[in-house]
C-alpha cells in the first residue's frame, strides 16, 4: 500500500470510529454533511479520495476537531 493509501485508510477508520462512538448512523452524518449516504460509506471504507472540504464537513457534523480525525498519521 502506498503512503497516501495508508493515510486515506487511517482517516477513514478514524471517521468511522468517531461516528460509531457517538452512536450516529451513516445516514445521519451524511445528512448533516449534505452528501449521499453511499458516498460517506465509500469514504469510511477508504475506497475514495477525500477532499479537505469533505473532511471538514464531516468533522463539523461529528462535532470534532480536524486533529481528531487525522491523528495517528
C-alpha positions as CSV (number, residue, x, y, z in Angstrom):
1,X,0.0,0.0,0.0
2,X,1.3,3.5,-0.9
3,X,1.7,6.1,1.8
4,X,-1.3,8.1,0.6
5,X,-3.4,5.0,0.6
6,X,-2.4,4.3,4.2
7,X,-3.2,7.9,5.1
8,X,-6.7,7.7,3.5
9,X,-7.4,4.4,5.3
10,X,-6.4,5.8,8.6
11,X,-8.5,8.9,8.2
12,X,-11.4,6.8,7.1
13,X,-11.1,4.5,10.1
14,X,-10.9,7.4,12.5
15,X,-14.1,8.9,11.0
16,X,-16.0,5.6,11.3
17,X,-14.7,5.1,14.8
18,X,-15.8,8.6,15.9
19,X,-19.2,8.3,14.2
20,X,-19.9,4.9,15.9
21,X,-18.7,6.2,19.3
22,X,-21.3,9.0,19.0
23,X,-23.9,6.4,18.0
24,X,-24.7,8.2,14.8
25,X,-25.7,6.4,11.6
26,X,-24.0,6.8,8.3
27,X,-27.3,8.3,7.1
28,X,-27.4,10.9,9.9
29,X,-23.9,12.1,9.3
30,X,-24.4,12.1,5.5
31,X,-27.5,14.3,6.0
32,X,-25.6,16.7,8.2
33,X,-22.9,17.0,5.6
34,X,-25.3,17.2,2.7
35,X,-23.7,14.3,0.9
36,X,-25.1,11.0,-0.3
37,X,-25.1,8.1,2.2
38,X,-23.3,5.9,-0.3
39,X,-20.5,8.5,-0.7
40,X,-20.0,8.6,3.1
41,X,-19.9,4.8,3.2
42,X,-17.2,4.7,0.5
43,X,-15.3,7.4,2.4
44,X,-15.4,5.4,5.6
45,X,-14.3,2.3,3.7
46,X,-11.3,4.2,2.3
47,X,-12.4,3.5,-1.2
48,X,-12.5,7.1,-2.4
49,X,-10.3,10.1,-2.1
50,X,-11.5,12.8,0.3
51,X,-11.2,16.5,-0.2
52,X,-10.2,18.7,2.7
53,X,-13.7,20.3,2.4
54,X,-15.4,16.9,2.9
55,X,-13.2,16.1,5.8
56,X,-14.0,19.5,7.4
57,X,-17.8,18.9,6.8
58,X,-17.6,15.5,8.4
59,X,-15.7,17.0,11.4
60,X,-18.4,19.6,11.8
61,X,-21.1,17.0,11.6
62,X,-19.4,14.9,14.2
63,X,-18.6,18.0,16.3
64,X,-14.9,17.1,16.5
65,X,-11.6,18.9,15.5
66,X,-9.8,18.1,12.4
67,X,-6.9,16.9,14.6
68,X,-9.2,14.2,16.0
69,X,-9.7,12.8,12.5
70,X,-6.1,12.9,11.3
71,X,-4.5,11.6,14.4
72,X,-2.3,8.5,14.1
73,X,-0.9,9.7,10.7
